[in-house]
Amino acid sequence: MKFIYKKMYRGSPEVFGKTAVLLGGDSAERNISLQSGTAIVEALRNKGVDVIAIDAQTDWVKQLSDAAIERAFIALHGPGGEDGKVQAVLETLNIPYTGSGHAASAIGMDKRLTKLIWRDMALPTPKSLTLKHNSQWSECLQLLGGEVFIKPVHEGSSIGMNCAATPEEMQRAFAEAAKYDLDVIAEQRIVGKEYTVVILGERVLPIIELLPKNSFYDFDAKYVSVETEYLCPASLPSAQQKQLETLALDAFHAVGCKGWGRVDVMLSNNGEFHLLEVNTVPGMTNHSLVPIAAKAVGLDFDDLVLEILCQTLA
């Protein structure tokens, strides 16, 4: 597998100019972003890149200008950094940046809109409903198969997400999700195995099967627990592996994503794949999935970060 950095970088970090890693911000995922961004800064320094960290919680536009930044690595998670706003500003400033453009970022951050696009393109995704404080909880449960996930529409990292199987649980889960977002959805719970597909450029990296010890792959399983297991490459038959690779790429392109990202998928017990969501700025912490997939093709963390940054040169 050929990588951009081997072709374009050639050991000359000067090609990047002064580079900023945008991290932190003020979303509920701030702490995860700080971890991701700090690791990315260290990796770029190890590669000799002239890099600084800029916390987007402060006046980051002025900091970009004052530091004469020529390129940006976006390590922001959640609203305000992953939803197209930062991307749009960088485009206005003519600063190349990593990952998807502002429109695709905005769509990818919106679970409801992403699912509408997938459905319109006949890509499989679990049934869902938009919830309000006066929703008919029993009717919603019945329409969605009796067990659901309640999710804030514009949050990631499973923040504010809970499972519900009774009207009372639904109401409590809605109240919790509404703390993080004005928009909340209920999504049919798919019982089966969970996979994530990392996309780097136009390449699908080895698929990861998630094996959490918790009841589902929640925030604790993602970032805290040391018991969560990851099988990479996943134990899928060749035909299903190819099917999932194609499905993930189709889902990624349907939203308009580019550069790098991650598509999360369930395989139901009856053998059908269901798209859950797309992540346009995946985590890069020591618990994160993108480095696991990259390692499976011989790409260590520093080279992975450089590969992503090199995409801004293409």
C-alpha positions, 0 to 999 in steps of 0.5 A: 500500500503506497502512501502520500507522505513517501511520495511528497514529503521525502524528509523535507518538513519545510514543504508544510510551512508553519503548521497549526494543530487546532485543538480543544474548543468548547464542545463536550468533547473538549478533553478528548480533542486536547488529547488528540491534538497533543498527540498530533503535535508531538508526532509532527514535531517528531517529523520535524514539522514547524508546528504549534498548538492553538486552542480553539476555545480562545481567539484562534483566528487572531492566533492563526494570523499572529503566527503566520500559519500556512497550514492547519491540522484540525483535531477538534471534535464535536460542535464548533470544530467538526461541524464545518464552521472552522473549515469555512473560516479556514477556506476564507483565510486560504489556509489548507486544512486536513479532512473534509470540507465545510459542507461535508463536515456540517452534514457528517456532524448532523446524524439526522441529515446524514441518515436522510442522505443515506436513505435517499441513496438506498444505503442501509441505516437503522430506522429513526425518529426525531423526538420532542419533549411531548413525544408519544414514547410508547408509539415511538418504541413500537415503530422502532422495534421495541428497543432504541438508542437515544442520541443528541443529533450533533454530538459524538463520542457517544456523549448523551447517548443511552439505550431504552426499552420502556417509555419511562427509559425513553423519557429519561434518556431524552432528558439526558440527551437534551442536555447536550443538544436541542435536536434528539433522535431515537434510533432502532437498536440493531443487535449484532456485531459492531465494526468501524471502517477507517478511510485514509485518502481513497483507501479502506484500511483493515476493518476493526471489530469492536468487542466492548465489555459494556452493554454497548460501545459507550463513552467509557468503552471508547476512552476509559475502559482497558477491557474493550477489545479490538479485532483488526483485521476483523473476522469477516468472510472475504465476501462480507469484508468486500461488501462492507468496504464498498458500503463504507466508501459509498457512505463516506462519499455520499456525505461528500467526505474526503481526506480521512474519516471513519464509518461506524457500522452494525452487522445484525444477527440476520447478516445485514449491515446497517450504517450508524454514522460517519466521523469526519475528525476521528479521535487520535488518542491512545484509545482511538481506532484510526491508529489501530487500523493504520498499524495493521498496514505498517503505519505507525502513529507519527507516519499516520499523522504525516500521511493525513497532513500530506493530503493538504499538499495534493 
